[in-house]
């Protein structure tokens, strides 16, 4: 039994068996091939040479796939660092929006349409309640991040939201949330439910949804209506988990959630001839970590379920943090509330500087003589990085 295997190791062993039983979609198959070939030399190499002693270092190119656990760390750090320019030194709130599990099959076979609807319903809910003078009376700024997995790799689409505890009204006056909950939980859940199901019905009536796999039964109008009735009859889960005081805490939060994938290598404990054992968090036992052993092919199936559609943007900005507003409105907010400006730690796109600061390793200095290492050759071509 192999100890501390990686996702790449698991795919090498079980992906051929998976293909005997399942047919992945084009995006899933592409991600699997990327991860299998990541840092193997299949995508070429970068070569650096010392100008003084001639020492050569060869680095295999990474696959740069969004679902690869070996390609996220530096990208995550650079992205989070870039957000420093737009962070306000105030309280932020962490919210989570979840759909009932009855909708999972329909969402899975209509990912582009229903993930987009999910984002829209969440943003409209937050905007509508925040602008109400009874709650805050202004437009906040928030970042929404789509995750599709549970701890055991089950399909569990949900959106994490990090939202400012204040916002601007139409006259650009600042309104700060003071005391109590950020937004009323029951009202937020009811409004989100109404907006999502209204959008779902509109897509269904326009013929813009497909019904495949486990969702095939909803081609029958009676079964579809039963699904709607069940969803309308349930209390939907929206959770305001915690508040974050100050910019440094906010940036730590972003680092934890933004570029996370379904499972990282650190959670894979061991691999046998037919099984993979992983660490999972048992929320019914107070969030304790436990071991779960899965059939190897089932592990691959669950992992590939969480490969996002091509071009899908799973990190989105709204309100005063939207791309069209933040450069103009964030300086206004800082002046109104009197908070300081935060600067980047790294120069834009300077990976060498980021590696030097983060990992205490200077890739521009020769490890043999201390001379200057110069980039010399790049052979092969790694895949283009897809959207966040």
C-alpha positions as CSV (number, residue, x, y, z in Angstrom):
1,X,0.0,0.0,0.0
2,X,1.5,3.3,-1.1
3,X,1.7,6.0,1.7
4,X,1.2,9.7,0.9
5,X,0.3,9.3,-2.8
6,X,-0.7,12.3,-4.9
7,X,-3.8,12.8,-7.1
8,X,-1.4,12.3,-10.0
9,X,-0.5,8.9,-8.6
10,X,-4.2,8.0,-8.1
11,X,-5.0,8.9,-11.6
12,X,-2.1,6.9,-13.0
13,X,-3.4,3.8,-11.2
14,X,-7.2,4.2,-11.5
15,X,-8.0,6.5,-14.5
16,X,-7.7,3.6,-17.1
17,X,-10.2,1.6,-15.0
18,X,-12.4,4.6,-14.7
19,X,-12.6,4.9,-18.5
20,X,-13.7,1.3,-18.8
21,X,-16.8,2.1,-16.7
22,X,-17.5,5.8,-17.3
23,X,-17.3,8.3,-20.2
24,X,-16.0,11.7,-18.9
25,X,-17.0,14.9,-20.7
26,X,-14.4,16.7,-22.8
27,X,-13.4,19.1,-19.9
28,X,-13.0,16.3,-17.4
29,X,-10.9,14.2,-19.8
30,X,-8.7,17.2,-20.6
31,X,-8.1,17.9,-16.9
32,X,-7.3,14.3,-16.2
33,X,-4.7,14.3,-19.0
34,X,-3.3,17.6,-17.7
35,X,-2.8,16.3,-14.2
36,X,-1.3,13.0,-15.4
37,X,1.3,14.9,-17.4
38,X,1.9,17.8,-15.0
39,X,5.6,18.4,-14.2
40,X,6.6,15.2,-16.1
41,X,8.3,17.0,-19.0
42,X,5.4,16.4,-21.3
43,X,4.7,20.1,-21.5
44,X,8.4,21.0,-22.0
45,X,11.0,22.4,-19.6
46,X,12.4,25.7,-18.5
47,X,16.2,25.8,-18.4
48,X,18.2,28.3,-16.3
49,X,22.0,28.7,-16.6
50,X,24.5,30.4,-14.3
51,X,26.6,33.0,-16.2
52,X,29.6,32.4,-13.9
53,X,30.0,28.7,-13.3
54,X,27.7,27.3,-16.0
55,X,25.5,25.4,-13.6
56,X,22.2,24.4,-15.3
57,X,18.8,23.9,-13.6
58,X,16.0,22.2,-15.5
59,X,12.4,22.6,-14.3
60,X,9.5,20.6,-15.9
61,X,6.6,22.8,-16.9
62,X,3.3,22.5,-14.9
63,X,-0.1,21.9,-16.6
64,X,-1.6,25.1,-15.2
65,X,-5.0,23.4,-14.9
66,X,-7.5,24.8,-12.4
67,X,-8.2,21.4,-11.0
68,X,-4.5,20.3,-10.5
69,X,-3.3,20.4,-6.9
70,X,0.3,21.0,-8.0
71,X,-0.6,24.3,-9.8
72,X,-2.6,26.3,-7.3
73,X,-0.3,27.5,-4.6
74,X,1.6,30.3,-6.3
75,X,-1.4,31.4,-8.4
76,X,-3.4,31.7,-5.2
77,X,-0.8,33.8,-3.5
78,X,-0.4,36.1,-6.5
79,X,-4.2,36.5,-6.8
80,X,-4.7,37.2,-3.1
81,X,-1.9,39.7,-3.1
82,X,-3.5,41.6,-6.0
83,X,-6.7,42.0,-3.9
84,X,-4.8,44.0,-1.3
85,X,-5.3,47.1,-3.3
86,X,-9.1,46.9,-2.8
87,X,-9.4,45.7,0.8
88,X,-11.1,48.0,3.3
89,X,-9.9,47.8,6.9
90,X,-13.4,47.2,8.3
91,X,-15.5,44.2,9.4
92,X,-16.3,41.6,6.7
93,X,-19.0,38.9,6.8
94,X,-18.7,35.3,5.6
95,X,-21.9,33.8,4.2
96,X,-22.7,30.5,2.6
97,X,-25.6,29.8,0.2
98,X,-26.7,26.2,-0.5
99,X,-29.5,24.7,-2.7
100,X,-31.5,21.6,-1.5
101,X,-29.9,18.3,-2.5
102,X,-33.0,17.5,-4.5
103,X,-31.7,19.9,-7.2
104,X,-28.2,18.4,-7.4
105,X,-28.9,16.1,-10.4
106,X,-30.5,18.9,-12.4
107,X,-27.7,21.3,-11.5
108,X,-25.0,18.8,-12.5
109,X,-26.3,18.3,-16.0
110,X,-26.9,22.0,-16.5
111,X,-23.8,23.4,-14.9
112,X,-23.2,26.5,-17.0
113,X,-26.9,27.7,-16.8
114,X,-27.6,26.8,-13.2
115,X,-24.2,27.8,-11.7
116,X,-24.8,31.2,-13.4
117,X,-28.3,31.3,-12.0
118,X,-26.9,30.4,-8.6
119,X,-24.5,33.4,-8.7
120,X,-27.2,35.7,-9.9
121,X,-29.7,34.7,-7.2
122,X,-27.1,35.1,-4.4
123,X,-25.9,38.6,-5.6
124,X,-29.5,39.8,-6.1
125,X,-30.4,38.6,-2.6
126,X,-27.5,40.4,-0.9
127,X,-27.9,43.6,-2.9
128,X,-31.7,43.8,-2.2
129,X,-31.4,43.2,1.5
130,X,-28.3,45.4,1.9
131,X,-29.9,48.4,0.2
132,X,-32.9,48.2,2.6
133,X,-32.4,51.0,5.2
134,X,-33.8,48.6,7.8
135,X,-30.6,46.5,7.4
136,X,-27.8,48.7,6.1
137,X,-29.0,51.2,3.5
138,X,-26.1,50.9,1.1
139,X,-24.5,48.8,-1.6
140,X,-21.7,46.7,-0.1
141,X,-18.8,45.0,-1.9
142,X,-18.5,41.2,-2.0
143,X,-16.6,38.3,-3.5
144,X,-18.5,35.1,-4.4
145,X,-16.7,31.8,-4.8
146,X,-18.4,28.7,-6.1
147,X,-17.5,25.3,-4.6
148,X,-19.2,22.1,-5.7
149,X,-17.8,19.5,-3.2
150,X,-18.4,18.2,0.2
151,X,-15.5,16.9,2.4
152,X,-16.1,13.4,1.1
153,X,-16.0,14.6,-2.6
154,X,-19.8,14.3,-2.9
155,X,-21.5,16.7,-5.2
156,X,-22.6,19.7,-3.0
157,X,-22.7,23.0,-5.0
158,X,-22.6,26.1,-2.7
159,X,-21.3,29.6,-2.8
160,X,-19.1,31.3,-0.2
161,X,-19.4,35.1,0.0
162,X,-17.1,37.5,1.7
163,X,-19.0,40.8,2.1
164,X,-18.1,44.2,3.5
165,X,-19.9,45.3,6.6
166,X,-20.8,48.6,5.0
167,X,-21.6,50.2,1.7
168,X,-22.4,53.3,-0.3
169,X,-25.8,54.7,-1.0
170,X,-26.9,56.4,-4.2
171,X,-25.5,59.8,-2.9
172,X,-22.2,58.1,-2.0
173,X,-22.7,58.3,1.7
174,X,-21.1,55.5,3.8
175,X,-23.4,53.2,5.8
176,X,-21.8,50.9,8.3
177,X,-23.5,47.8,9.8
178,X,-23.3,48.2,13.6
179,X,-24.1,45.3,15.9
180,X,-26.3,42.2,15.5
181,X,-26.4,40.0,12.4
182,X,-25.3,41.3,9.1
183,X,-28.6,40.4,7.3
184,X,-31.6,38.5,8.7
185,X,-31.1,34.8,8.1
186,X,-34.6,33.7,7.5
187,X,-35.4,36.6,5.1
188,X,-32.1,36.0,3.2
189,X,-32.9,32.3,2.8
190,X,-36.5,32.9,1.7
191,X,-35.5,35.6,-0.8
192,X,-32.7,33.4,-2.2
193,X,-35.1,30.5,-2.6
194,X,-37.6,32.7,-4.5
195,X,-35.0,34.1,-6.8
196,X,-33.4,30.8,-7.7
197,X,-36.6,28.9,-8.3
198,X,-38.1,31.7,-10.3
199,X,-35.0,31.7,-12.5
200,X,-35.2,27.9,-12.7
201,X,-38.8,28.0,-13.9
202,X,-37.9,30.6,-16.5
203,X,-35.1,28.5,-17.9
204,X,-37.3,25.4,-18.0
205,X,-40.2,27.2,-19.8
206,X,-37.7,28.6,-22.3
207,X,-36.4,25.1,-23.1
208,X,-32.9,26.0,-22.0
209,X,-32.4,23.1,-19.6
210,X,-31.3,19.5,-20.5
211,X,-32.5,16.4,-18.6
212,X,-29.8,13.7,-18.6
213,X,-28.6,11.0,-16.3
214,X,-30.4,11.1,-12.9
215,X,-32.3,14.2,-14.0
216,X,-33.9,12.4,-17.0
217,X,-37.0,11.8,-14.9
218,X,-37.8,15.5,-14.9
219,X,-38.6,15.4,-18.6
220,X,-42.0,14.2,-17.2
221,X,-43.9,17.4,-16.3
222,X,-45.4,15.8,-13.2
223,X,-42.0,14.7,-11.8
224,X,-40.7,18.2,-12.6
225,X,-43.6,19.8,-10.7
226,X,-43.0,17.4,-7.8
227,X,-39.4,18.7,-7.7
228,X,-40.5,22.3,-7.6
229,X,-43.1,21.6,-4.9
230,X,-40.6,19.8,-2.8
231,X,-38.1,22.7,-3.1
232,X,-40.7,25.4,-2.4
233,X,-41.7,23.4,0.7
234,X,-38.2,23.2,2.2
235,X,-36.3,25.7,4.3
236,X,-33.2,26.6,2.3
237,X,-29.9,26.8,4.0
238,X,-28.1,30.2,4.1
239,X,-25.5,30.7,6.8
240,X,-23.8,33.8,8.1
241,X,-20.8,32.0,9.6
242,X,-18.6,34.6,11.1
243,X,-17.3,38.1,10.8
244,X,-13.7,39.2,10.2
245,X,-12.3,42.3,11.8
246,X,-9.6,44.0,9.8
247,X,-7.9,43.6,6.5
248,X,-5.3,41.0,7.5
249,X,-7.9,38.5,8.6
250,X,-9.8,39.1,5.4
251,X,-6.8,38.3,3.3
252,X,-6.1,35.1,5.3
253,X,-9.7,34.1,4.5
254,X,-9.3,34.7,0.8
255,X,-6.2,32.6,0.8
256,X,-8.1,29.7,2.3
257,X,-11.1,29.7,0.0
258,X,-10.4,31.2,-3.4
259,X,-8.3,28.7,-5.4
260,X,-9.1,25.6,-3.4
261,X,-9.9,22.5,-5.4
262,X,-12.1,19.5,-4.4
263,X,-9.2,17.7,-2.6
264,X,-5.5,18.4,-2.2
265,X,-2.7,15.9,-2.0
266,X,-2.4,16.5,1.8
267,X,-5.8,14.8,2.4
268,X,-4.9,11.6,0.5
269,X,-3.5,9.2,3.2
270,X,-2.7,6.0,1.3
271,X,-3.6,4.0,-1.8
272,X,-4.0,0.3,-2.2
273,X,-4.5,-1.9,-5.3
274,X,-8.2,-1.1,-5.4
275,X,-8.8,1.7,-2.9
276,X,-7.9,5.2,-1.8
277,X,-8.1,6.4,1.8
278,X,-8.6,10.1,2.4
279,X,-9.2,12.5,5.4
280,X,-12.8,13.9,5.6
281,X,-14.3,16.3,8.1
282,X,-17.4,14.8,9.9
283,X,-19.6,17.8,10.6
284,X,-22.0,15.6,12.5
285,X,-19.3,15.0,15.0
286,X,-18.3,18.6,15.5
287,X,-16.0,18.8,12.5
288,X,-13.6,16.1,13.6
289,X,-11.3,14.6,10.9
290,X,-11.9,10.9,10.1
291,X,-10.7,8.4,7.5
292,X,-12.8,7.4,4.5
293,X,-11.8,4.6,2.2
294,X,-13.2,4.7,-1.4
295,X,-12.9,2.4,-4.3
296,X,-10.2,3.9,-6.5
297,X,-12.5,4.2,-9.6
298,X,-15.2,5.9,-7.3
299,X,-12.5,8.3,-6.1
300,X,-11.7,9.3,-9.7
301,X,-15.4,9.7,-10.5
302,X,-16.0,11.9,-7.6
303,X,-12.9,14.0,-8.2
304,X,-13.8,14.6,-11.9
305,X,-17.3,15.7,-11.0
306,X,-15.8,18.9,-9.7
307,X,-14.0,19.9,-12.8
308,X,-15.7,23.2,-13.8
309,X,-17.1,23.9,-17.3
310,X,-14.8,25.4,-19.9
311,X,-14.3,29.1,-19.3
312,X,-16.5,29.2,-16.2
313,X,-15.5,32.0,-13.8
314,X,-16.0,30.7,-10.2
315,X,-14.7,33.8,-8.4
316,X,-16.9,36.9,-9.0
317,X,-16.9,40.4,-7.7
318,X,-20.0,42.6,-7.0
319,X,-21.1,46.0,-5.7
320,X,-18.3,48.4,-4.8
321,X,-15.8,45.5,-5.4
322,X,-17.0,44.8,-9.0
323,X,-14.4,45.2,-11.7
324,X,-16.1,48.3,-13.1
325,X,-16.5,50.0,-9.7
326,X,-13.6,49.2,-7.4
327,X,-10.9,51.5,-8.8
328,X,-13.2,54.4,-8.6
329,X,-15.3,53.7,-5.5
330,X,-12.8,52.0,-3.1
331,X,-10.7,55.2,-2.7
332,X,-13.9,57.1,-2.0
333,X,-14.8,54.5,0.7
334,X,-11.4,54.8,2.3
335,X,-11.7,58.6,2.5
336,X,-15.2,58.4,4.0
337,X,-14.3,55.8,6.7
338,X,-10.7,57.0,7.2
339,X,-8.9,53.6,6.7
340,X,-5.5,53.0,5.3
341,X,-4.5,51.7,1.9
342,X,-2.9,48.3,1.6
343,X,-0.2,47.7,-1.0
344,X,0.9,44.5,-2.8
345,X,3.8,42.5,-1.4
346,X,4.8,41.4,-4.8
347,X,5.3,43.3,-8.1
348,X,2.7,42.4,-10.6
349,X,3.3,39.0,-12.3
350,X,6.8,38.8,-10.7
351,X,6.9,35.1,-9.8
352,X,10.6,35.2,-8.9
353,X,10.0,37.8,-6.3
354,X,7.0,36.0,-4.9
355,X,8.9,32.7,-4.6
356,X,11.8,34.6,-2.8
357,X,9.4,36.1,-0.3
358,X,7.1,33.1,0.2
359,X,9.5,30.2,0.1
360,X,12.8,31.9,1.0
361,X,14.3,30.7,-2.2
362,X,15.9,33.0,-4.8
363,X,15.6,31.3,-8.2
364,X,17.7,34.0,-9.8
365,X,20.8,33.0,-7.7
366,X,23.0,30.1,-8.5
367,X,23.0,27.5,-5.7
368,X,26.6,26.5,-6.5
369,X,28.5,29.8,-6.8
370,X,26.0,32.5,-6.0
371,X,26.1,33.9,-9.5
372,X,23.2,35.1,-11.5
373,X,20.9,32.5,-13.1
374,X,19.5,33.6,-16.4
375,X,16.5,32.1,-18.2
376,X,17.8,30.4,-21.3
377,X,15.5,28.0,-23.0
378,X,11.8,27.0,-22.9
379,X,10.9,23.9,-24.9
380,X,7.4,22.6,-25.3
381,X,4.3,24.5,-24.4
382,X,2.1,24.2,-21.3
383,X,-1.7,24.5,-21.7
384,X,-3.2,28.0,-21.4
385,X,-4.5,28.9,-17.9
386,X,-8.2,29.0,-17.8
387,X,-10.4,31.6,-16.0
388,X,-10.5,31.7,-12.2
